């Protein structure tokens, strides 16, 4: 059989069944003890698995494609970029081939894999809608018109050559949003040491507008963090910074990274249906992510 023509200059696998099998082998089910079910990607053959920070916080159960289950600590965690790393001792595993998210173009074919609602693995196909640039740190979000459900969080977004180009994080405006592969690689390499707010958040779509606004539900507040000192608590929904409502899922991260420590952030949020405002003086400190 002749190999099919590729997308963006790369060769497609010979059959979609072959591609589906490749993706199946690198997709795991993740059960965080407090955060519920999600998915993950086998990023390194020695058992390093990447998922979302809102899926796994301190401990997690990882179920491999062969149904072996492992209890593991979360060894790397960056809640503001919604990334977590889990190491399982399972011997050598089939790991993801990592692609370049920056090479994607609107219309490219992509696949999303995960365990919706904590059930059997599902694979869906769609096309790239946009790759949003984040300046000097590279692209921040891959937007794709591909169906994902609760439980897909942390699963791989894969190009037509079978390479992982992102980690699915949420749905906004009907599009799946994935953290680009280059951002994940920097997380694993411990590259981020900038300003920190000290919260774990889960993005949610707010009331429809043009464009729709985004909120961030606070899932956890780190003790002694800037957020804790400002009085933020679990369940608060962050809706605006410096009188500007959040419009995109990376707006909170962008605000944290660009605000001086002296000025702080003027955060608006809701608690019990009432709107409140706090000024948060940011701290600094590395996230927990290291690879040997």
Buried (B, 14 or more C-beta within 10 A) or exposed (E): EEEEEBBBEBEBBEEBEEBBBBBEBBBBBBBBEEBBBBBBBBBBEBBBBBBBBBBBBEBBBBBBBEEEEBEBEBBBBBBBBBBBBBBBEBEEBBBBEBBBBBBBEEEBBBBBBBBBEBEEBBBBBBBBBBBBEBEEBBBBBBBBBBBBBBBBBBBBBBBBBBBBBBBBBBBBEEBBBBBBBBBBBBBBEBBBEBBBBBBBBBBBBBEEEEEBBBBBBBBBBBEEBBBBBBEBEEEBBBBBBEEEBBBBBBBBBBBBBEBEEEEBBBBBBBBEEEEEEBEBBBBEEEBEBEBE
